[in-house]
């Protein structure tokens, strides 16, 4: 009977590679959007204000692009993800 050796280092590395990585600027974008949400709310009367969400994402994308030096597409992707996270949290908070 043949025996196989198990490389725990290789297994651990595969687990680390499988984890999702937080895009550059995501945490900073979320904080920036939360500050801006006080002036223009992302949820109005229980509904998402898509114009406000897009405006907040565009503003945050510019900041991400300047700080992290990524392309506009990457910055916009991170900004939109962060903006929708903030909007969904505001929607849940308004429901309760």
C-alpha positions as CSV (number, residue, x, y, z in Angstrom):
1,X,0.0,0.0,0.0
2,X,1.4,3.4,-1.0
3,X,1.5,6.3,1.4
4,X,1.0,9.9,0.5
5,X,2.6,12.7,2.4
6,X,0.5,15.7,3.4
7,X,2.1,19.1,3.1
8,X,0.3,21.3,5.7
9,X,2.1,24.3,4.4
10,X,0.7,23.7,0.9
11,X,-2.8,23.2,2.4
12,X,-2.6,26.4,4.5
13,X,-1.3,28.4,1.5
14,X,-4.2,27.1,-0.6
15,X,-6.6,28.3,2.1
16,X,-5.1,31.7,2.2
17,X,-5.2,32.1,-1.6
18,X,-8.9,31.1,-1.6
19,X,-9.9,33.9,0.8
20,X,-11.4,37.0,-0.8
21,X,-9.2,40.0,-0.6
22,X,-10.4,43.4,0.3
23,X,-9.8,45.8,-2.7
24,X,-7.4,48.7,-2.2
25,X,-9.1,51.7,-0.7
26,X,-12.3,49.8,0.3
27,X,-12.1,50.6,4.0
28,X,-11.2,54.2,3.4
29,X,-14.0,54.6,0.9
30,X,-16.5,53.2,3.3
31,X,-15.6,55.8,5.9
32,X,-15.6,58.6,3.3
33,X,-19.1,57.6,2.1
34,X,-20.4,57.4,5.7
35,X,-19.3,60.9,6.3
36,X,-20.9,62.1,3.1
37,X,-24.1,60.2,3.8
38,X,-25.0,62.8,6.5
39,X,-25.3,65.6,4.0
40,X,-27.1,63.6,1.3
41,X,-28.8,60.4,2.6
42,X,-28.5,57.2,0.5
43,X,-31.9,55.9,1.7
44,X,-35.0,58.1,1.5
45,X,-38.4,57.0,2.7
46,X,-37.3,53.4,2.8
47,X,-36.0,53.4,-0.8
48,X,-32.5,53.6,-2.1
49,X,-31.7,57.0,-3.7
50,X,-29.7,55.7,-6.7
51,X,-28.6,59.2,-7.7
52,X,-27.1,59.8,-4.3
53,X,-25.4,56.4,-4.3
54,X,-23.8,57.1,-7.7
55,X,-22.7,60.6,-6.7
56,X,-21.2,59.3,-3.5
57,X,-19.4,56.5,-5.4
58,X,-18.0,58.9,-8.0
59,X,-16.7,61.2,-5.2
60,X,-15.1,58.3,-3.3
61,X,-13.6,56.8,-6.5
62,X,-11.7,60.0,-7.1
63,X,-10.2,59.8,-3.6
64,X,-9.4,56.1,-4.0
65,X,-7.7,56.8,-7.3
66,X,-5.5,59.5,-5.8
67,X,-4.6,57.6,-2.6
68,X,-4.0,54.1,-4.1
69,X,-2.9,54.9,-7.7
70,X,-5.3,52.4,-9.2
71,X,-7.2,52.7,-12.5
72,X,-10.5,54.6,-12.6
73,X,-12.4,51.3,-13.2
74,X,-10.8,49.6,-10.1
75,X,-11.5,52.7,-8.0
76,X,-15.1,52.9,-9.2
77,X,-15.6,49.2,-8.5
78,X,-14.3,49.6,-4.9
79,X,-16.3,52.8,-4.4
80,X,-19.6,51.3,-5.6
81,X,-19.2,48.2,-3.4
82,X,-18.5,50.4,-0.4
83,X,-21.4,52.7,-1.2
84,X,-23.9,49.9,-1.5
85,X,-22.6,48.4,1.8
86,X,-23.2,51.7,3.5
87,X,-26.6,52.1,1.8
88,X,-27.8,48.6,2.8
89,X,-26.7,49.3,6.3
90,X,-28.6,52.5,6.3
91,X,-31.7,50.7,4.9
92,X,-31.5,48.1,7.6
93,X,-31.1,50.7,10.3
94,X,-34.1,52.7,9.0
95,X,-36.3,49.5,9.0
96,X,-35.7,49.0,12.7
